[in-house]
Every structure is written in structure tokens, then in C-alpha cells.
Amino acid sequence: MNFIRHFILPSSRRLTAPTLPLLLRLPPNGSNLHLQFHTKEATTTRAKFANNNSNSTEMDTTIHSAGISEVHNVPMSVIKRPIPSVLDEQKVQSLMDTIEAETGEDDVPPVDILWITGSKGGNYYFSFGGCHRFEAYKRLNRTTIKAKLVRSTLGDLYHYMGSSAPTSLK
């Protein structure tokens, strides 16, 4: 797998701090691999790699925010969600219950938000993943949502929206 890491890691301009490797080998024979998916969304997973004789390592991140540790409370009103969500109502209700009973910062992971600075200095915030979390916060009438801001460009936005992406932001 080292040959794959050679192609993936150098191309990511978002990795700014030392992080866990994006590609991890399976534990040696005799070890346990535990995957705990807290959401069905592909964007956020928590994987726990445990070895019978060592401490475990936990990873709660996305490929976009792997090098970002700072979490912000972003006003819901400034976030643009250009793609309609397809929601599982039970999941939204479960998240609402978890958010209301939240005892720590790690109960509900932050969403990733693409942060684009316009040509005249305006800030634009786009969210594509975390639709169930976003909807749960919205239904609870929360004014902010926990988020990791991912510095992005119009080119990045184009990858999500194709020809529907704006050609310029002011």
C-alpha cells in the first residue's frame, strides 16, 4: 500500500498538520479491527484500530478535513446547501435526541463546510455532506452548527456542482 500513499498524500493541499495516515494497513494477525459507523454517511466515519497488546488509535475525520482540528460554531443562516437532501427520518430524530442530550463535544461530529473567499473579499460557505446533522440542528431551531471550515476554491465547488456552480463569487 505504500505505493498508493505515494500518489495520494502529496496531492492533498489540505493536509497542513501531521495526521494519521489516510491509508492504514490491517492490523497483524491476532489483532482486532473494529469499525464503528456512527452515521451511514460516507463522509464521516470513526474507525478504531486496536491491537491486543497496544493502545488503540481513533480517527474521526473526513478526507477533506483530515488536517483541520479547529471546530467553529457557524451560523446556520450563512450556509448554502445547493443539493437537496434525501433524509432518513429515524436518523434525523436520533440525531435530534443526541444533540439535545449532548454531554460532550464528541457526541455529534462537526460537518465539513467549504469556505470560499470571493473576488471582492466576501465569505461563502457551502455544505454538501452532513445532511442529517444539518437537518437535526435546523429542526431544533439551533442558530449555529459545529463545523470544520475547509478552505476551498471555485474549482473545488465545480467538482460538487458541475455546470451549476457559480462562475464567480464577490
C-alpha positions in Angstrom: 0.0 0.0 0.0 3.0 2.4 0.3 3.0 2.9 -3.4 -0.6 4.2 -3.3 0.2 6.5 -0.4 2.9 8.0 -2.6 0.2 9.2 -5.1 -2.5 10.2 -2.6 -0.8 12.1 0.2 1.4 14.6 -1.8 -1.5 15.7 -3.9 -3.7 16.8 -1.0 -3.1 20.5 -0.4 -5.4 20.4 2.6 -3.2 18.4 4.9 -1.5 21.0 6.9 -0.7 19.2 10.2 0.6 15.8 11.0 -2.3 13.4 10.9 -3.0 9.7 11.0 -2.1 8.2 7.6 -5.1 8.1 5.2 -4.3 4.6 4.3 -3.7 2.2 7.2 -2.6 -1.4 6.9 -4.8 -4.0 8.5 -3.5 -5.0 12.0 -1.2 -8.0 12.1 -2.6 -11.5 12.7 -4.1 -11.9 16.1 -5.3 -8.3 16.3 -8.8 -6.9 16.1 -10.1 -4.4 13.7 -13.2 -2.6 14.9 -15.2 -0.3 12.7 -17.9 1.7 14.3 -20.0 3.8 11.9 -21.8 6.5 13.9 -23.6 7.6 10.7 -24.5 5.9 7.4 -23.0 8.9 5.6 -19.8 8.1 3.8 -18.3 11.5 4.7 -17.9 10.8 8.4 -16.8 7.5 9.9 -15.0 6.6 13.1 -12.6 3.7 12.8 -10.9 2.1 15.8 -7.8 0.1 15.1 -6.9 -1.9 18.2 -4.1 -4.3 18.9 -4.3 -6.8 21.7 -1.0 -5.5 23.2 -1.1 -1.8 22.5 -3.2 1.3 23.0 -5.9 2.0 20.4 -5.9 4.8 17.9 -9.2 6.5 16.9 -9.8 8.5 13.8 -12.9 10.8 13.5 -12.4 12.8 10.3 -13.2 13.1 6.7 -10.7 13.2 3.8 -11.5 16.9 3.4 -10.9 17.9 7.0 -8.1 15.4 7.9 -5.6 18.2 8.7 -8.1 20.6 10.3 -8.5 20.3 14.1 -10.3 23.7 14.7 -14.1 23.4 15.1 -16.3 26.5 14.7 -19.9 27.3 15.5 -21.1 28.5 12.1 -24.4 30.4 11.8 -26.9 28.2 10.0 -28.2 31.2 8.0 -24.9 31.7 6.1 -24.6 28.0 4.9 -25.7 27.3 1.4 -26.8 23.7 0.6 -27.4 23.7 -3.1 -28.2 19.9 -3.4 -31.5 18.8 -1.9 -31.1 16.2 0.9 -32.6 12.7 0.9 -33.3 12.1 4.5 -33.9 9.1 6.8 -36.4 10.4 9.3 -35.4 7.9 12.0 -31.8 9.0 11.7 -32.7 12.7 11.9 -34.8 12.0 15.0 -32.0 10.0 16.6 -29.6 12.9 16.0 -32.0 15.4 17.4 -32.2 13.3 20.6 -28.4 13.0 20.8 -27.9 16.8 20.2 -30.5 17.7 22.9 -28.8 15.3 25.4 -25.3 16.2 24.3 -22.9 15.9 27.2 -19.6 16.5 25.4 -18.2 17.9 22.2 -17.7 14.5 20.7 -21.3 13.3 20.8 -22.1 14.7 17.3 -19.2 15.2 14.9 -18.9 18.6 13.1 -19.9 18.9 9.5 -17.4 19.9 6.8 -18.1 23.3 5.2 -16.3 24.5 2.1 -15.2 28.1 2.8 -14.6 30.2 -0.4 -13.5 33.8 -0.3 -15.0 35.8 -3.2 -13.1 38.0 -5.5 -14.1 41.1 -3.5 -13.5 39.6 -0.1 -16.9 38.1 0.7 -17.1 34.8 2.5 -19.2 32.0 1.1 -20.0 28.7 2.9 -21.2 25.6 1.1 -22.2 22.3 2.7 -22.7 19.0 0.8 -22.4 16.3 3.4 -23.8 16.0 6.9 -27.4 16.4 5.7 -28.9 14.5 8.6 -26.9 16.6 11.2 -27.8 19.8 9.4 -31.5 18.9 9.4 -31.4 17.9 13.1 -29.9 21.2 14.1 -32.3 23.1 11.9 -35.4 21.3 13.3 -34.1 22.1 16.8 -34.0 25.8 15.8 -30.3 26.0 16.6 -28.7 29.1 15.2 -25.3 27.6 14.8 -23.8 24.2 13.9 -20.4 22.7 14.7 -18.3 22.7 11.6 -14.8 22.4 10.2 -14.1 25.1 7.7 -12.3 23.7 4.6 -10.5 26.4 2.6 -11.7 25.9 -1.0 -11.9 27.4 -4.4 -14.5 27.8 -7.1 -12.7 24.8 -8.8 -13.5 22.7 -5.7 -17.1 23.8 -5.8 -17.3 22.9 -9.5 -16.4 19.3 -8.6 -19.5 19.1 -6.5 -21.9 21.1 -8.6 -20.6 20.7 -12.2 -22.0 23.3 -14.6 -24.4 24.5 -11.8 -21.5 26.1 -9.9 -21.3 29.8 -10.0 -18.6 31.2 -12.2 -17.6 33.9 -9.7 -18.3 35.0 -6.1 -17.9 38.6 -5.0 
